[in-house]
Amino acid sequence: MHAPLHPRITSRQVFAIAGPAMVANLTTPLIGIVSTTAIGRLDDAALLGGVAMASVIFDCLFWLFAFLRMSTLAFTAQAQGAGETQEFAAILVRGFIVAGLIGTALIALQLPLATLTFSVMGGSAGVTHAARTYFMIRIWSAPLALGNYVILGWLVGQARPNLALMLQIVINLINMAATVLLVLVYGEGIAGAAIAAVLAEATGFALGIVVAWRIAKGSFVVPRAALFDRAKLMRMLAVNRDIMIRTAALIVVFLFFTAKGAREGDVTLAANSVLNNFLLVSAFFLDGLANAAQQLCGRAFGARDARGFADSTRLVLLWGIGFALAVSVLFALFGPALIDLMTTSDDVRHAARDFLLFVILAPLPGVFAFGFDGIYVGATWAREMRNLMLASLAIFLAAWWAFSAFGNAGLWAALLGFYVARGGLQGARYPAQFRKTFKTA
């Protein structure tokens, strides 16, 4: 008997990619925890609300351009599966060009962006002043942060997760160390937290360039015809457009959530900020598995390997359920103690405990939301992602309207409903997409 053309996908392969991504991702929410804790030690709810608001703005602003990481990862993995490794350099350079253009535009537009964003967020005068201080400094990291998206996606797309792990840990550790030093030791306050973020992104980008240079054997030179291949450019633009619209809808949900929390008062905004760090912890466990889905499904897509694609889907979702249950149990057992660690304000502690149940429940529907996101990205089913996310946004807004009489509890209930809608709609659409892609009966 001959060996099968495409060997079976195993849990070991899933965790070869998901494991390093999880370790790296676990240090990312620690940035928020360290920043929240450092500013929280100043015992000023307005400053804590300010860093929370500004952090959400940057998460959303950079997140809007997360297609740079997603599409770079997917196209690189698909090229690997198809045996087109000569395309790797072109994918990287295209990503750098787009990241540089977008990052420069964000810096140039910083004043109108700040004015528009803070007027929409609707925080108190104290919160808005603190958030503006942070924004005007950190915006200078935009080209660097977006360039890091490209590098990380390129490395994971080639199944080099350990290198991506190293880069992300360097960025996050420098951010945390500089935040503690600048805020608590040198007394730079909220400006110190912003400077720390810029320093971290700059260091990470410089190191990433060195790593990519070595992988590319000392040359990023790509023939002009290959770099600007019309068919590849049009496909990249279409996928990026649809992922950007999809991400914009996702951002609307979280900006809406933050804005409604801000209108409930500084204490509620600060409490939601504390609990948001719990969501980040669970999300980045699941996002590690989504990274595995992006690479493995992308590679299977490029190789036209239907069985490998199906195996990757099944394993990612099954392991996701296991991790979600474990994280929920940890939140239930240690949630109150973690809340006390992150803030010294009694009012914020009490408010956060009131809504802890929602973050305990969130990882379970999150399994399917994150898992199918990774699967759809790997297959570049971008148009379907876009349409299903817009439908999920409509469901979120309808749920908020239905539960609005319950205040912040209704807001959290609508967010959980959004998670259910994201995963449920993509899961329902998956069989038809699979049959269409692999031409099965």
N, C-alpha and C positions, 0 to 999 in steps of 0.2 A: 504493500500500500504506500502511496505517496503521501508526504506530509501535506496538510491543508495549506492552500495558498495564503490564507489569513489566519494566524493562530488566535486562539480564544483570548479575550480580554479577562484579566484576573484582578482580584482585589489588590494584589501586590502592585500591579501597574497603576491602579487608581491612587493608591497611597504614596507611590513614588512621586506623584505630582501633588496630590492633595496634602500630604503630610508637611512638606516644606512650606506650602502656601498657608496652611493653618498656623504653623509656628510663626511665620512672618506676620500674618494677619492678627495674631494675638497681641503682638506688640503695638499694632495700630490703635486699637481702642485704649491702650495704656497711655497714649499721648493725650487723649481726651481726659482720661482719669487723672493723669499727672497735672494737666493744665487746670482742670476743675478743682483738684485738691490744693494746688499752689495758690490759685486765686481765691478759693474758698477760705484759706487760712487768713486772708486779709479781712474776713468777717464783714463783707459788704455785699449784700444781695444784688445790688445794681451792677457791681463789677462781675460777679459770677454770671448774672444774666447777660451781660455784655459779651463776655468771652463765649458764652453758649450761643448767642445769636450770631456773632461773627463767625464762629466755627461752623455753624450750620450753613451760613451763606457760602463759605469757601468750599465746604463739602459739596454743596449743590452746584456752585459755579464750576469747579473742576470736574465734578461728576457729569455735568452736561457734556463734557468732551471726553468722557470715558470710552467713547467709541475708538479713540486712539489706541487704548490698550486692547479692547475687545477685538476690533477688526485686525489689528496687527497680529494678535495671538491666533485668531481663526485663519487668516490668510497664510501665516507661517506654517501652522499645523497642516493645513490642506496642501500646501506646497511640499511639505515633508512626506505626506501620505502618497502624493502623486509622483514622488521622486524628483521634484523640480527644485533641488536645493540651490541651484544657481539663482533662484528668485529671491533668496533670503536677503541679500544686500539691498536689492531694489525696494523690498517691502520696508526695511529699516529706514532708508533714506527718504522715501515718500512720507513715512510717519514723522520724521524729524522736520521736514519742510512744513507740513501742516501744523505741527505743534508750535514751531517757531512763529508762524504767521498768526495763529490764534493767541498765543501768549503775548506777543507784541501788541496786538489789538486790545487785549484786556488792560494792559498797562496804559495805553493811550486813552482809553475810555474810562479810567478809574473814577473820575469825578462824577460824570453822569450815572455811572453804575452805582456808586455809593449813594447818591441822592435818591435814585429810584428805589433801590433795594431797601433802604432804611425807612423810607416813607411807606412802603408796602408792609414792612414787618410790624410797624406800629408799637414799638416798645416805649417805655417811659423815657424821659429826657436823660436820666442818669444811665440807663442801659444803652441808649442810642449813642451817647457821647463815648462811652467805653468801647462799644463795638466799632465805631468809626475810627478810633485811634488804631485799633487792631487791623482793620481793613486796609487803611492807607499804607501800612507797612508791608503786610503780607502779600499784597497784590503783586509786588515785585518778584515774587517767586513763581509767577504764572508760567513763563516759558520753561523754567526748570522742572516744575512739577509735571507739566504735560509731556516734556521730553522723557521724564522718568516713566510715565505711562507707556510710552512707545518701547523703551528698553525692556521693561518688565514683561510686556506682552510678547516681544520678540524672543526673549529667553524661554519663557514658558511654552511658547508655540513650538520651539525646537526640542521640547522635553528636557530643558536644562533648569529644573526648578531649584536646584541647590544654589545656583548662581543668583537667581532671582531672590531667593531667601536671603542670601548674604547682603545684597543691595538694599532690600527693604528693611532688614534689621539695622543696618548702618544708618539709614535715614531716620528710622524711628528712635533708635537709641540716642543719636545726636540731638534730635528734637527734644526728647525727655530730659536729657542731662542739661542742655542749654536752657530749657524752661526753668528748671529748679534753680540753676545758677543765677540767671538774669532776674527772675521774679523774687525769689526768697533770699538770695545772698546779696545781690546788687540793688535790690529794691526798684527795679525798672517797671514793676506792675504789669499791666496788660500789654504795654509796648514790648516788654521783654519776651512775652509769650509769642508775639508775632515775629520778632527778630529771630527767635529760636527756630521757627518754622522755615524762614528763608535760608538760614545757615544750613539746616538739615537737607533741604532740597538741592542746594548748590553742591554740597559735598557728595550727595548721592548721584547727582548727574555726572559730576567729574569722574567718579569711580566707575559708573556705568559705561561711559565712553571708553575708558581704558579696557574694560571687560569685553565690550563689543568689538573694539579694535583688534584685540587678541584673537577672538573667534573668527573675525573676518580676515585674519592673517595680515594685518597691517594695512588694509586698504578698504575704503568705503567707495571707491570709484565704481560707478555703474554706467554702462553705455547709455547715452541719451535716449536711444530708441527703446531700450528696455525699461528705463525709468519712466518714460512718458508713453508707454504702450497704451494705445487708445482703449482697447477692450478692457485691460486691467484697471486703467484709471476710471473708466465709467462704472465698472462693477464696484470698485472701492468707494466711489462717491455715492452710489446708490445705497450700498450697505451702511456707510457712515451716516448718510442722511436719515435713514430709517431708524438706526440705533439712536441717533441724536433726538429724534422726535419721541421715541419710546422713553428715553432717559428724561427728556423734558417733562413728560407726563408724570414720571416717577418723582421728579423734583417738585412738581406742583403739589403732590400729596404731602411731602415732608415740609415744604415751606408753609403750606396751609396749616399743617399740624402745629408748627412752631409759632406762626402768627396768631392762631386761635389761643394757644397757650399763653402767649405774651399778653393778650387782651384779658386774660384771667388774673393778671397781676404778676409782680416780680417773683413772689414766692412760688407760684405755680409754674412759671417759666423756668425757674431754677430747679424745681423738683423734676420737671420733665427732662431737663438737661441731664440731671443725675441718672434718671432711668434710661435715657437714651444711650448711655454708656453700656448698660446691660444689653440693650438691643444690638449694639455694635459687637459685643462679645459673641452672642449667638450667631449674628449674621456672618461674622468672619470665619467661624467654624464651617458654616454651610457654604460660604463663598470659596473656601478651600476645596471642597468637593466640586463646586461649580467650575473652578479652574481646571480640575481633572476632566470634567465633562467637556469643556471647551477644547482642550488639547486632544483628548482621545476621540471625541466625536468628530472634530475637525480632521484629524488624521484618517479616521475611517471614511469620512466623506470624500477626502481627496483620493483615497485608494479604492473607492466604490465598494467598501466592505460593509454590507448590510448587517451581517451577524455581529461584527465588532461594534458597530454603532448601537445595536440593540443591547448587547452585553454591557456596554459603557453606561447606557441609560439605566438599566436595571440595577447595576451595582452602585451607582452614584445615589439613586433614590433610596435603596435599602440602607446603605451606610448613613445617609442623611437622617433617616428616621431614628437610628440608634444614637447618633450624636445629639439630636434634638431632645430626645428623652433625657439623656444625661445632663445636658445643660439646664433643662427645666428643673430637674431635681436639685441641682446645685444652687440655682436661684432661689428656690423655695427654702432651702436650708440656711443659706448664708446671705440672702438678700438684705435683711435688716442691718447686719454688721457691716456690709459693704457700703450701704447708704451712710451710716455713721462715719465711716472712714473718709468718704468723699466730701462731706460738708460738716461744719461745726454749728450751723444754724438750726436751732430746734424747730423752727417753723418749717424749714425746708425738709428736715428729716421726717416730720409728721406727715407732710403732704406727699412725699415720695412713697412712704409706706402705704398710704391709702390706695395707691395705684400700682403697687408691686405685682398684684395678681396678673395684670395684663402682660407684663414682660415675662412672667413665668409661662404663660400660655403661648406667647408669640413664636417660639422656635418650631412648634409642630406644624402650623400651616406654612412657616418659612421654608421647610424642607422642599416643598414642591415649587414654591415661588423661585427660590434660588437654583434648585436643581434643573428645572426646565429652562431657566434663563441660560445656564451654561450649555445645555444641549442645543438650544436654538441658536446661540452665538456660534458654537462650533460648526453647525451646519449652514451658517449665514442665512437662516430663515428670518431675515431682518424685517421684511414687510409684514410677516405674520406677527412677530414680536411687537411691532409698532401698533398694529390694529388691536391686538388683544390687550396691550397696556392701556390704550385709550378707552377701551371698554371697562377695564378695571378701575380707571380713574373715575368714570361715570358712576360706577357702583360705590366707590368710596364717598363721593359727594352726596349720593342718595342716602347712604348709611349715616353720614354725619347729620344730614337734615332730619332724618328719622330719630336720631338719638340726641339731638342738640339740647333738648330740655334737661339732659343729665349732666351738662357742663363738661368738665374735663374727662369725666368717666365716659361720657358719650363719644368724646373725641378719640379716646383710646379704643373704644369698641369699634368705631369706624375704621381705625387703622388695622385692627385684626381682621375685619371684614375684607379690607383691601388685600391683605396677604392671602386670604382664602381665594379671592377672585383671581389673583395673578396665577397662582399655581393651578387652580381648577380649570381655568379657561385654556391655558397652555397644554395641560394634560389631556383635555378633551380633544384638542386639535392635533395632538401628536400623531395618532395612528394614521390620519389622512396624509400628514406631511411626510411621514416615513414611507408610506406606499408610493407617494408621488416622487419622492427623491430616488428611491431604489427600484422603482417600477415593479413592485411586488403585487400580487393579486389581492 
